[in-house]
Amino acid sequence: MTEEWGSDFFGGLNYFPPEPVAGIGHILDAMAALPAFRDARQWVLANLRVPSGGSILEAGCGNGASHADLHGIVGPSGRIVGIDPTVGFIESARNRSKQHGWTNAAYETGDIRKLPRKENEFDGVFCDKVLIHAGPASAALREMSRVTRPGGGVGAIEWLPFSWSAPQIRSR
Ligand SMILES: C[S@@+](CC[C@H](N)C(=O)[O-])C[C@H]1O[C@@H](n2cnc3c(N)ncnc32)[C@H](O)[C@@H]1O
């Protein structure tokens, strides 16, 4: 990944008609349920060490396919924020949240490389299958670290060209 590289087609979904965006949303749901992705996500989330009642941000949240897991961690008194540039995905995430009656989750459009959030705001921040679509990874990881409080966890899951999962605790 180079410093010059921006988002690939995933960063341009706002220019697509709604049908293919909804179709990709179904694929995200199916992928999130696959044991390999589910296990990697749950392992990273557990290692962020976010307490019950804490706050988690998913950068590049898509349609919120994994957000039942986030609610399982923070519980009803915690706080969840999802940020993604794709308007159709943010609308789907809000609908999913409404259907489940999750009142402690908020979704907004934004770029992982310039998160519209305050420094040290969250106990944990993660991204899942996003870095490959929105380079440079260094800019994304720097932003994720910036909005995580010292002692909080930053995690990333990636799947191409190699699969890796990496939770880190922010030291300063
Ligand atoms: C493969 S999907 C993964 C979505 C979600 N994390 C999941 O696991 O279901 C990639 C996501 O990255 C988002 N994306 C693309 N460019 C981005 C950027 N610059 N900042 C944040 N998200 C971005 C896309 O809109 C899409 O939702």
The ligand as an SDF file (V2000), in Angstrom:
LIG
                    3D

 27 29  0  0  0  0  0  0  0  0999 V2000
  -15.5580   -5.4450    2.6740 C   0  0  0  0  0  0  0  0  0  0  0  0
  -16.5080   -4.0990    3.2990 S   0  0  0  0  0  0  0  0  0  0  0  0
  -16.4590   -4.4580    5.0690 C   0  0  0  0  0  0  0  0  0  0  0  0
  -17.5860   -3.8200    5.8380 C   0  0  0  0  0  0  0  0  0  0  0  0
  -17.7090   -4.2530    7.2980 C   0  0  0  0  0  0  0  0  0  0  0  0
  -16.5370   -3.8930    8.0370 N   0  0  0  0  0  0  0  0  0  0  0  0
  -17.9800   -5.7330    7.4110 C   0  0  0  0  0  0  0  0  0  0  0  0
  -17.1010   -6.4620    7.9010 O   0  0  0  0  0  0  0  0  0  0  0  0
  -19.0660   -6.1710    7.0150 O   0  0  0  0  0  0  0  0  0  0  0  0
  -15.4500   -2.6940    3.1110 C   0  0  0  0  0  0  0  0  0  0  0  0
  -16.0390   -1.4290    3.6660 C   0  0  0  0  0  0  0  0  0  0  0  0
  -15.0650   -0.3930    3.6000 O   0  0  0  0  0  0  0  0  0  0  0  0
  -15.7560    0.8040    3.3530 C   0  0  0  0  0  0  0  0  0  0  0  0
  -14.7990    1.8260    2.9130 N   0  0  0  0  0  0  0  0  0  0  0  0
  -14.2810    2.0650    1.6910 C   0  0  0  0  0  0  0  0  0  0  0  0
  -13.4620    3.1310    1.7070 N   0  0  0  0  0  0  0  0  0  0  0  0
  -13.4690    3.5780    2.9880 C   0  0  0  0  0  0  0  0  0  0  0  0
  -12.8490    4.6770    3.6680 C   0  0  0  0  0  0  0  0  0  0  0  0
  -12.0230    5.5080    3.0170 N   0  0  0  0  0  0  0  0  0  0  0  0
  -13.0950    4.8300    4.9910 N   0  0  0  0  0  0  0  0  0  0  0  0
  -13.9000    3.9820    5.6710 C   0  0  0  0  0  0  0  0  0  0  0  0
  -14.5110    2.9390    5.0780 N   0  0  0  0  0  0  0  0  0  0  0  0
  -14.3020    2.7330    3.7650 C   0  0  0  0  0  0  0  0  0  0  0  0
  -16.8020    0.4220    2.3380 C   0  0  0  0  0  0  0  0  0  0  0  0
  -17.8450    1.3630    2.2170 O   0  0  0  0  0  0  0  0  0  0  0  0
  -17.2530   -0.9200    2.9050 C   0  0  0  0  0  0  0  0  0  0  0  0
  -18.3080   -0.7660    3.8030 O   0  0  0  0  0  0  0  0  0  0  0  0
  1  2  1  0
  2  3  1  0
  2 10  1  0
  3  4  1  0
  4  5  1  0
  5  6  1  0
  5  7  1  0
  7  8  2  0
  7  9  1  0
 10 11  1  0
 11 12  1  0
 11 26  1  0
 12 13  1  0
 13 14  1  0
 13 24  1  0
 14 15  1  0
 14 23  1  0
 15 16  2  0
 16 17  1  0
 17 18  1  0
 17 23  2  0
 18 19  1  0
 18 20  2  0
 20 21  1  0
 21 22  2  0
 22 23  1  0
 24 25  1  0
 24 26  1  0
 26 27  1  0
M  CHG  2   2   1   9  -1
M  END
$$$$
